[in-house]
């Protein structure tokens, strides 16, 4: 199976912004609830933002008001707009469906001055 492909990560200063993208084949974005996850070294992965098939969203308390998740089912893509980034946001970010499918390589986000 073709895995999810994440992109858009990079190195930014605190207060900066990034926009992450997730792509997949097979029109699965029209079928499943989706989410962005992140994992820092030595820590368990956590769900950062979720978006249901109907477009409703939820966010981890640590990113509320700063991150915005969106999806385009026709294009089979999903995005995560990340504003006012903090050092605590540093992690590898992954996208996936519910229930979990194959994991992609993720994209590294580093927030540092």
C-alpha positions in Angstrom: 0.0 0.0 0.0 1.1 3.5 -0.7 1.8 5.3 2.7 0.8 8.8 3.7 3.3 11.4 2.6 3.9 14.3 4.9 5.8 17.5 3.9 6.2 21.1 4.9 8.3 20.8 8.1 11.5 22.8 8.8 13.4 25.0 11.2 11.6 28.1 12.5 12.1 30.6 15.3 9.6 30.8 18.1 6.5 32.8 17.0 7.0 31.6 13.4 4.6 29.7 11.2 4.6 26.5 9.1 2.0 24.7 7.0 2.2 21.0 6.9 0.6 18.9 4.0 -0.4 15.3 3.9 -1.1 13.3 0.7 -2.4 9.8 -0.1 -3.9 7.9 -2.9 -7.1 5.9 -3.1 -9.6 8.6 -2.2 -9.4 7.6 1.5 -9.8 11.2 2.6 -13.5 10.9 1.7 -13.9 7.7 3.7 -12.1 8.1 7.1 -11.8 10.5 9.9 -8.2 11.9 9.8 -5.7 13.3 12.2 -2.3 14.9 12.7 0.0 13.2 15.3 3.4 14.2 16.7 6.1 12.4 18.5 9.1 13.9 20.3 12.2 11.8 21.2 11.5 9.6 24.3 7.8 10.5 24.4 4.7 8.7 23.3 2.9 10.0 20.2 0.0 12.3 20.7 -3.0 13.4 18.6 -2.5 17.1 17.9 -5.6 17.7 15.7 -8.4 15.6 14.3 -10.9 16.2 11.6 -14.0 14.1 10.9 -15.5 13.3 7.6 -18.1 15.9 8.1 -15.4 18.5 8.7 -15.8 18.9 12.5 -12.5 19.4 14.3 -10.8 18.9 17.7 -7.5 20.0 19.0 -5.1 19.2 21.8 -5.2 21.8 24.5 -1.6 22.7 23.9 -2.3 23.9 20.3 -5.8 25.4 20.6 -6.0 28.8 19.0 -2.7 28.3 17.2 -3.2 25.3 14.8 -5.9 24.8 12.2 -6.5 21.5 10.5 -8.3 21.2 7.2 -9.0 18.6 4.5 -9.7 18.5 0.8 -11.4 15.2 0.1 -11.5 15.7 -3.7 -7.7 16.3 -3.8 -7.0 13.6 -1.2 -5.0 16.1 0.9 -4.9 17.4 4.4 -3.2 20.4 5.9 -2.1 21.7 9.3 -1.6 25.4 9.6 0.7 26.1 12.6 1.0 29.6 13.9 2.8 31.1 16.9 5.0 28.1 17.2 6.7 27.3 20.5 9.8 25.2 21.3 7.4 22.6 22.8 6.0 22.0 19.3 9.3 20.5 18.2 8.5 16.9 17.0 8.1 14.7 14.0 4.6 15.2 12.7 2.6 12.4 11.0 -0.8 12.1 9.4 -3.1 9.1 9.5 -6.6 7.8 9.5 -9.0 6.3 12.1 -8.6 3.4 12.3 -4.8 3.6 11.8 -3.4 2.7 8.4 0.3 2.5 7.4 2.5 5.2 8.8 4.5 7.5 6.6 8.0 8.9 7.3 6.7 12.1 8.9 8.1 15.6 8.7 10.4 17.2 11.2 9.3 20.4 12.8 12.0 22.2 14.9 11.3 25.4 16.7 14.4 27.1 18.1 16.1 30.5 18.3 
